Amino acid sequence: MRSLTGLIAVVAAATFYLYLLSAFLPPCPQLVHHRRDDTVESKDTAFAESEVVVEQYRLKFPSDLDELRDLADMLHLYKEEHSSYILLLFCSAYLYKQSFAIPGSSFLNMLAGALFGPWHGLLLACLLTTTGSTFCYLLSRTFGKQHVMRLFPDKVAMLQSKAEENRSSIFFFLLFLRFFPMTPNWFLNITSPILNIPLPIFFFSVLIGLIPYNFICVRTGSILSEISSMDDIFSWATLLQLLAIACMALLPGWLIRRYSHGHLKLEGLDHNGQDQDCDRKNR
């Protein structure tokens, strides 16, 4: 009970901090456009009166590409005059999601590419992913071990047996799980303390293992920020960039898969992180 109370307190404090950070944005030029007033009579409609419309935006985590575009456009305005504040806000939001295992990091990775460019965005995404996952690991080790084992007994038992079978190559076993989604990343973060994964090994397995995923998302975000029409999507330049992204992302996974055939014991794992035999019985 004390562990649950401590976890709730940490979540509440982090939520309050993020709310304050997003609610009290510094003053900044807002999006302004002119809308023609059709009720005003004029001899020359080209000079008809117009009213100024100031658009207000609420900060929230994007859930689709349209929301991502709107958020990126708004943050670009703030970034011109308050780059440090936007960096702090982005890092805080990213760490919040990663630390508490909240889905949706792909949209934040794309936002990193749209705001900070492909290479700075990739560096930032890799550092934040690793740091946030480490926070999640520490929170699970401090507050959540017994709750994770109670909520997911079968999955935890399966991962424990596979981790023990691959203890001699545990780093490459973790890399394999990051490259290929045998189990969700958030679940691997919260179960790693239960699997007795040392923190340094966990840290570098996340840093290296999620580079391809982060690279795809960040580069996609940077491309989307440059696209203004459907014709841009099917241009040769965009298609070649997407092809290069796919090749660069698939190469590390191919190397890890080749290594896993001769060195890792992966029997019983399917793509949902469940035991195949148990899955057959449930069908």
Stockholm file with secondary structure:
# STOCKHOLM 1.0

chainA/1-283         MRSLTGLIAVVAAATFYLYLLSAFLPPCPQLVHHRRDDTVESKDTAFAESEVVVEQYRLKFPSDLDELRDLADMLHLYKEEHSSYILLLFCSAYLYKQSFAIPGSSFLNMLAGALFGPWHGLLLACLLTTTGSTFCYLLSRTFGKQHVMRLFPDKVAMLQSKAEENRSSIFFFLLFLRFFPMTPNWFLNITSPILNIPLPIFFFSVLIGLIPYNFICVRTGSILSEISSMDDIFSWATLLQLLAIACMALLPGWLIRRYSHGHLKLEGLDHNGQDQDCDRKNR
#=GR chainA/1-283 SS CHHHHHHHHHHHHHHHHHHHHHHSCCCCCCCEEEEECTTSCCSSGGGCCEEEEECCCCCCCCCSHHHHHHHHHHHHHHHHHCHHHHHHHHHHHHHHHHHTTCSCHHHHHHHHHHHHCHHHHHHHHHHHHHHHHHHHHHHIIIIIHHHHHHHCHHHHHHHHHHHHHTGGGHHHHHHHHHHSCSSCHHHHHHHTTTTTCCHHHHHHHHHHHTHHHHHHHHHHHHHHTTCCSHHHHTSHHHHHHHHHHHHHHHHHHHHHHHHHHHHCCCTTBCTTSSBHHHHHHHC
#=GC SS_cons         CHHHHHHHHHHHHHHHHHHHHHHSCCCCCCCEEEEECTTSCCSSGGGCCEEEEECCCCCCCCCSHHHHHHHHHHHHHHHHHCHHHHHHHHHHHHHHHHHTTCSCHHHHHHHHHHHHCHHHHHHHHHHHHHHHHHHHHHHIIIIIHHHHHHHCHHHHHHHHHHHHHTGGGHHHHHHHHHHSCSSCHHHHHHHTTTTTCCHHHHHHHHHHHTHHHHHHHHHHHHHHTTCCSHHHHTSHHHHHHHHHHHHHHHHHHHHHHHHHHHHCCCTTBCTTSSBHHHHHHHC
//
